[in-house]
């Protein structure tokens, strides 16, 4: 997850303008070779790559992609084209000289290799691990979704961060994890942008624009987030198919930020952290609402998104709580007509409308 110190990453996210680049990243064919014997669990792992919360619709993009290459050690030639090699072994497996030779060829070719022991290694762990130096080694039952989501999926994504969109579009098992990463990254980016523009409001010398344009930028980042989510869930690359179906949720986020700015922005130079929290929470809520829609096909109601928003505000306290120390120290603004500051800051709990 990026931090607020990653200024380059933040502004790269909020300034993206080319949907075609994102679509191209998601549409890449990812070649995954799963190598193992008939009883190793390799076939089970290949099947598990298509686990999804619901039955996939016929038009899901994963059906048009090539599946994993299911290979044995006696037939590993096709592994040369793979971006990732997953070697599935049972607990009692001891590598043969031929297997060690093939494995060393993968390592020498700089292949990304994961060795999965399809059970706990128990007392043989040290000896087993020594045979596969240069690979990521994990252990657990490949037929258990909990193991796959907790260990296998994160290991693959750590090895292949540049393929995360394509992995999720190719193989549904990765979709929820990649979706949450996209939502978190975009929420952090929008919060960082709001924080930066809030500071610019205090210190114009930073030369970061903060007017109506920031509403457009933050909302655009949300739209790109929804587009990415649609792509990884196997939808078409036409942005209209995504935003038209979920435009109402984007609208909710815009309304929240507009109201927040009207309240917090009444006194320039104050309220930077609350403004940042609103940017984070609004983006997170939109992303979670979109994820619910893509993941389950269930209609998302305003109340659902509002619940996500309240949940996100709690998360935002942790995310932006440390930013206060980074803000420049300023004196309170001079107030007109000698009134006390608390009279200006007081906002009624209810408007009486």
C-alpha positions in Angstrom: 0.0 0.0 0.0 1.5 3.4 -0.9 2.1 5.9 1.8 1.6 9.7 1.7 5.3 10.0 1.3 5.0 8.5 -2.2 4.1 11.7 -3.9 5.0 10.5 -7.3 2.7 7.5 -7.1 -0.1 9.7 -5.7 0.0 12.2 -8.6 0.5 9.4 -11.1 -2.8 7.9 -10.0 -4.9 11.1 -10.0 -3.5 12.4 -13.3 -4.0 9.3 -15.4 -5.8 10.1 -18.6 -5.4 7.0 -20.9 -7.9 4.3 -20.4 -6.4 2.4 -23.3 -3.2 1.8 -21.4 -5.2 0.4 -18.5 -7.2 -1.8 -20.8 -4.0 -3.1 -22.4 -2.5 -4.0 -19.1 -5.6 -6.0 -18.1 -5.9 -7.8 -21.4 -2.4 -9.2 -21.3 -2.3 -13.0 -21.6 -0.6 -14.3 -18.5 1.1 -17.7 -19.0 1.2 -19.7 -15.8 2.7 -23.2 -15.9 1.6 -25.5 -13.1 4.0 -28.5 -12.8 3.3 -31.6 -10.8 2.5 -35.3 -10.9 -1.1 -36.7 -11.1 -1.3 -37.1 -7.3 0.5 -33.9 -6.4 -2.6 -31.6 -6.5 -1.4 -29.7 -9.6 -4.7 -30.3 -11.3 -6.6 -29.1 -8.3 -4.7 -25.9 -8.2 -5.3 -25.3 -11.9 -9.0 -25.7 -11.2 -8.9 -23.4 -8.2 -7.6 -20.5 -10.3 -11.2 -20.1 -11.4 -12.9 -20.0 -8.0 -15.4 -17.1 -7.9 -18.1 -16.0 -5.5 -20.8 -16.7 -8.1 -21.1 -18.6 -11.3 -19.2 -16.7 -14.0 -21.4 -15.3 -16.9 -20.6 -16.7 -20.3 -19.1 -13.4 -21.5 -16.6 -13.3 -18.7 -13.2 -12.5 -20.2 -11.5 -15.4 -18.4 -13.2 -17.8 -20.8 -11.4 -16.1 -23.8 -8.0 -16.3 -22.1 -5.7 -19.3 -22.2 -5.8 -21.4 -19.1 -2.8 -22.5 -17.1 -0.3 -24.9 -18.7 -0.7 -28.1 -16.7 2.7 -29.9 -17.1 4.6 -32.8 -15.6 8.4 -32.9 -15.0 8.7 -35.2 -18.0 7.1 -32.5 -20.2 8.3 -29.0 -19.1 9.2 -27.5 -22.5 6.1 -25.3 -22.5 7.2 -23.8 -19.2 9.8 -21.8 -21.2 7.0 -19.4 -22.3 5.5 -19.0 -18.8 5.8 -15.8 -16.8 5.2 -17.9 -13.7 6.0 -21.5 -12.9 4.2 -23.1 -9.9 5.6 -26.4 -8.9 3.1 -28.5 -6.8 4.6 -31.3 -4.7 3.3 -33.6 -2.0 4.8 -33.8 1.4 6.9 -36.9 0.8 8.3 -35.8 -2.5 12.1 -35.8 -2.9 13.5 -34.2 -5.9 15.3 -36.4 -8.5 18.4 -35.3 -10.3 16.4 -34.6 -13.5 13.9 -32.5 -11.5 16.7 -30.5 -9.9 18.3 -29.9 -13.3 15.0 -28.6 -14.7 14.5 -26.4 -11.7 18.0 -24.9 -12.0 17.3 -24.1 -15.6 14.2 -22.1 -14.5 16.2 -20.2 -11.9 19.1 -19.5 -14.4 16.5 -18.2 -16.9 15.3 -15.8 -14.1 11.8 -17.5 -14.0 9.5 -16.6 -11.2 9.0 -19.9 -9.4 6.7 -20.8 -6.6 7.0 -24.3 -4.9 3.8 -25.4 -3.2 4.0 -28.3 -0.8 0.4 -29.6 -0.8 0.6 -30.4 2.9 2.6 -29.2 5.9 6.2 -30.1 5.7 6.5 -31.2 9.4 10.0 -32.4 10.3 11.3 -32.5 6.7 11.0 -28.8 6.2 14.7 -27.8 6.3 15.8 -30.6 3.9 12.9 -29.9 1.6 13.5 -26.2 1.4 17.2 -26.6 0.6 16.3 -28.4 -2.6 14.4 -25.4 -4.0 16.6 -22.4 -3.2 15.8 -19.4 -5.4 12.0 -20.1 -5.4 9.2 -18.9 -3.1 8.1 -21.9 -1.0 4.7 -22.1 0.6 2.9 -25.1 2.2 -0.8 -25.9 2.6 -3.7 -27.8 1.0 -4.4 -26.5 -2.5 -8.0 -27.6 -2.2 -8.6 -25.1 0.7 -9.7 -21.7 -0.4 -8.5 -20.1 2.9 -4.9 -21.3 2.1 -5.1 -20.0 -1.4 -6.4 -16.6 -0.5 -4.1 -16.1 2.5 -0.8 -17.5 1.1 -0.9 -18.4 -2.5 -2.6 -15.3 -3.9 -0.4 -12.8 -2.0 2.7 -14.7 -3.0 1.9 -14.5 -6.7 1.0 -10.8 -6.5 4.2 -10.0 -4.7 6.2 -11.8 -7.4 4.3 -10.2 -10.3 3.0 -6.8 -9.3 3.1 -5.6 -12.9 0.7 -8.3 -13.9 -1.9 -7.8 -11.2 -4.7 -6.5 -13.5 -4.0 -9.3 -16.0 -3.8 -12.0 -13.4 -7.2 -11.0 -12.0 -8.8 -10.8 -15.5 -7.3 -14.1 -16.5 -8.0 -16.0 -13.2 -10.9 -15.2 -10.9 -9.1 -16.4 -7.8 -7.1 -13.2 -7.8 -10.0 -10.8 -8.3 -11.0 -9.9 -4.8 -7.4 -9.4 -3.5 -6.5 -7.2 -6.6 -9.8 -5.3 -6.2 -9.1 -4.4 -2.6 -5.6 -3.3 -3.6 -7.0 -1.0 -6.3 -9.5 0.5 -3.9 -6.9 1.0 -1.1 -4.4 2.5 -3.6 -6.9 4.9 -5.1 -8.3 5.9 -1.7 -4.8 6.7 -0.5 -4.0 8.6 -3.7 -7.1 10.7 -3.4 -6.5 11.4 0.3 -2.9 12.4 -0.5 -4.1 14.7 -3.3 -6.7 16.3 -1.0 -4.0 16.7 1.7 -1.6 18.3 -0.8 -4.1 20.7 -2.2 -5.2 21.5 1.3 -1.7 22.5 2.2 -1.5 24.5 -1.1 -4.5 26.4 0.1 -2.4 27.4 3.1 0.9 27.8 1.2 0.3 28.9 -2.4 4.0 28.7 -3.0 3.6 24.9 -3.5 1.8 25.8 -6.8 -0.6 22.8 -6.6 -4.0 23.9 -7.9 -7.0 23.6 -5.5 -10.3 24.9 -6.8 -13.1 23.3 -8.7 -10.5 21.3 -10.6 -9.8 19.1 -7.5 -13.4 17.9 -7.6 -12.9 16.8 -11.2 -9.6 15.1 -10.5 -10.8 13.2 -7.4 -13.9 12.0 -9.2 -11.9 11.1 -12.3 -9.7 8.9 -10.1 -12.8 7.2 -8.8 -14.1 6.6 -12.3 -10.7 5.1 -13.3 -10.9 2.9 -10.2 -14.3 1.6 -11.2 -13.1 1.0 -14.7 -10.2 -1.1 -13.4 -12.5 -3.1 -11.1 -14.8 -3.8 -14.1 -11.8 -5.0 -16.2 -10.5 -7.4 -13.5 -14.0 -8.8 -13.1 -14.1 -9.8 -16.8 -16.2 -7.0 -18.3 -15.6 -5.4 -21.7 -13.0 -2.7 -22.2 -15.7 -0.1 -23.2 -15.7 2.4 -20.4 -19.4 3.1 -21.1 -20.3 -0.4 -20.0 -18.8 0.3 -16.6 -19.6 3.9 -15.7 -23.1 3.8 -17.2 -24.0 0.9 -15.0 -22.5 2.3 -11.9 -22.7 6.1 -12.5 -25.0 6.6 -9.5 -22.3 5.5 -7.1 -19.8 7.9 -8.6 -22.5 10.5 -8.1 -22.8 9.7 -4.4 -19.1 10.3 -3.8 -19.2 13.6 -5.6 -22.1 14.8 -3.4 -20.3 13.8 -0.2 -17.1 15.7 -1.2 -19.0 18.7 -2.3 -20.9 19.0 1.1 -17.7 18.3 3.0 -15.9 21.1 1.2 -18.7 23.5 1.7 -18.4 22.9 5.5 -14.7 22.5 5.9 -13.7 25.1 3.4 -15.6 27.9 5.1 -12.4 29.1 6.7 -9.3 28.8 4.4 -6.4 27.1 6.0 -8.4 25.0 8.5 -9.7 21.5 8.2 -7.0 20.0 6.1 -7.1 16.6 7.8 -11.0 16.3 7.8 -10.9 17.2 4.1 -8.4 14.4 3.6 -10.5 11.9 5.5 -13.5 12.8 3.4 -11.5 12.2 0.2 -10.3 8.8 1.5 -13.7 7.7 2.8 -15.7 8.8 -0.2 -13.3 7.0 -2.6 -13.2 3.8 -0.5 -17.0 3.7 -0.2 -17.4 4.1 -4.0 -14.9 1.3 -4.5 -16.5 -1.0 -2.1 -19.9 -0.4 -3.6 -18.5 -1.1 -7.1 -16.8 -4.2 -5.8 -20.1 -5.5 -4.3 -21.9 -5.0 -7.6 -19.2 -6.6 -9.8 -18.6 -9.4 -7.3 -22.2 -10.5 -6.6 -24.3 -8.9 -9.3 -26.5 -7.5 -6.5 -28.0 -4.1 -6.9 -26.2 -1.7 -4.6 -28.4 0.8 -2.8 -27.6 4.2 -1.4 -27.8 2.8 2.1 -25.1 0.2 1.3 -22.7 2.9 0.0 -23.4 5.0 3.1 -22.5 2.1 5.3 -19.3 1.7 3.4 -18.7 5.4 3.8 -19.1 5.2 7.6 -16.8 2.2 7.7 -14.2 4.0 5.6 -14.3 7.1 8.0 -13.1 4.8 10.8 -10.3 3.5 8.5 -9.5 7.0 7.5 -8.7 8.0 11.1 -5.9 5.5 11.1 -4.7 6.3 7.6 -4.5 10.1 7.9 -4.1 10.4 11.7 -0.4 10.9 11.5 -0.6 13.7 8.9 -1.1 16.5 11.4 2.6 16.5 12.2 3.4 17.0 8.6 1.2 20.1 8.1 2.9 23.5 8.4 2.3 25.4 11.6 0.2 28.5 11.0 -1.3 31.1 13.1 -5.1 31.4 13.3 -6.6 33.7 10.7 -7.6 37.2 11.7 -11.3 37.2 12.3 -13.5 40.1 11.2 -15.2 42.6 13.5 -13.3 41.2 16.6 -15.6 38.2 17.0 -14.2 35.2 18.7 -13.0 32.3 16.5 -15.4 29.8 18.1 -18.3 31.9 16.9 -17.1 31.4 13.3 -16.4 27.7 13.7 -19.7 26.8 15.3 -21.8 24.8 12.9 -25.3 23.8 14.1 -25.9 20.1 14.4 -29.2 20.4 12.5 -30.1 23.0 9.9 -33.8 22.9 10.6 -34.6 22.1 6.9 
